[in-house]
Amino acid sequence: MTVIFRAIHEYYAASPALQDLLFWCGVILFLLLYRLLRKKRWQRILSASLDYHRYHLAMLAAGRGSDEKSRSLYQAMLWAINKQLADDLNRAGGKGGLVLFKSLAGDKTCINTCGTVFYESARNYSFIESNVIKLNGTLVSTLYRIVLLESMLAPFALIYMDLRLLAAFITKPGSGTGRLYKEMFSGTGSKKSC
């Protein structure tokens, strides 16, 4: 048996092409396994984030304390979550990368709707409620993450998202996307499935 292992080792050591091939096969296998292990967890976190945004946007859009411009921006963000996100993913055949390309091409997507909200709030900054800007920032992050999670870039996106989540647990941000995902992670179940 040791003769067989010695022969395999000698062949492996003498063949740089085989070393490269095995290295890249190992990297691809690692990325696929990482995606398999982490995708469901992030789907739950991002679903909780969408629920958070739905609740707060609906509450603020229905509130009497909001001015008409802010209310219309809240409703636009609600529309991006409730109607446009599902429509974008259906039209793209479940391929999130296609949604990104359509967004970059200027098509009407959920991401571009939030971009419009951003530009409208920048144009009318002194009249817009700060909640519009905060909710739009975290919503854009959530939408990008959902779209990336459904694309071919999912393994790389998952590594990035996990590193950002780890940084949020270390730095304990007071607001923003780090705080949102940290809270959503804590609220979606036990941490043993990290």
N, C-alpha and C positions, 0 to 999 in steps of 0.2 A: 504494500500500500504506500509506503514511504517512497518507493521508486516512482510511482505514478505521480505523487505530489511534487517530487523533485523535478521530474520531466516537465510538468505543467509550469512550475516556477521558472525553470530555465527558459522555456519557450516564451513565457510572459515577460521575463527580464530582457530577452533578446528582441522583442517585438514592440517598438514604440507605437506602432499603429494600433495594436491590440490594447496597449495601455490607455491610449486616447479614447478608443472605442468604449472600453469598460468604464473609464472615468465619466464620459458623457452619458452612458446608459445609467450609471449610478446617480448622476445629477437629475436626469429626467425622472427616474424612479422616485427619488426623494421629493421632487416637486409634485408629482402626482399623488404620492402618499400624503404629503402635507395638505394638499387641496382636499383630499378625501377626508382627512381628520378634522380640518378646521372650517370647511365651508358651511356646514349646518349650524355651527355655533355662531358664525358671523351673520347668517341669514336670520337667526333669532334676534341678535343684537340690532340689526338694521330694521327688522320688522318692528321691534319695540321703539326704535327711534322714529319710524314713520308714525306709529301710534301716538307718540309724544307730540310730534308736530301737528298731526291731525287735531288732537285735543286742544292744544294751545291756539292754533290758528282758527279753529271753529269758535272757540271762546272769545278770542279777540275780535274776530270779524262780526260776531253778534253783539259785542259790547257797545253800550251807548257812549262810552268815553272816547272811542276812536273817531277821528275825523274821516271824511269820505275818501280821501286819497289813501290813507293807511288801510282803511277797510277794503278798498278795491285791491290793494297789494296783498293783503291777507287772503282774499278770495282767489287771487291768481295763484298763490302758492298752494292753496288747498286744491285747486283744479289740477296743478302739476302733479300732486300726490295721488289724488283720487282717480283721475281720468287719464292723464297724459302718460304717466309712468307705465301703467299696464299696457296702454295702446302702443307706446314706443317699443316695449319688449315684444309684444305680439307682432307688430309690423316687421321687426328685425328677426323674427323667428327664434326668439330666445337668445340671440347673440348680442350681448351687451356691447361688443366692440363695434358693431354696425351702428348702434345708437350713438356711440362716441363720434364716429365718422360723420353721421348725419348731422350731429350737433356742430361739429367743426365746419361742415359744408354750409351751415346756415339754415338748415331745415328747422321747422318748429318741433322742438323736443322739450321734455320736462326740464332739462338742463338749461336750454335757451330761455325758457319761461322764467326761471329763477335769475338768469342773466338780465332779462328785461326788468325784473323787479329790482335788481341791483342798480341798474342804470337810472331807473325812475327814482329810486331813493337817493341816489347821488345827485340827481338833478334838483330834487326838492328836499335836500338834506335838512334844512332848518325847519321844515314843516312836517317831516316824517317822524313817527315814533321810533324810539331806539329799538323796540321789540321787532320791528320789521327787519332791521339790519341784522340783529342777532339771530333771529329765526331763519332768515334767508341764508346766512353763512353756514349754519349747521345743517340746513336742509340741502344746500348744494353739496356739502361734503357727503351726506347720506346718499344722495342720488348718484354721485360719482362712484361711491363705493358699491352700490347695488349694481350699477352698470358694469363696473370692472369685475365684480364677482361672477357675472354671467358671461364674461368674455374669455378669450384664450389667455389673457394675462392674469387670470385668477390666482395661480400659485404665487406670482410675484406680488400681486396686490395683497394677498393674505399675509405674506411675510411682512410687507410694509405696514399693514393694519395692525398686526400683532405687535410689531416694534413700537408703533405709536401708542397702542394701548398700554404696553409695558412702561413707556415713558410717562404716560398719564398717571399710572399707579405710583411711579417714583416721585414725580414732581407735584402731584395733587393740585391740578389747576383749579382756579376758582370759577372759571366760566369757559365757554367755547366748546369746540368739538371734543377735546380731550376729556373734559368733565362729562359731557353728554355720553360718550361711549363707555366711560368708566362706570357711570351710573346705570346705563343700559346693560352692561356686562354683569354688574352686581345684581341687577333685578331679573335677569333671565335664567337664573338657576345657580347651582353650586359651582364653585370654582374648580372642582375636581376634574372637569373635562377640559381644562386648559391644555 
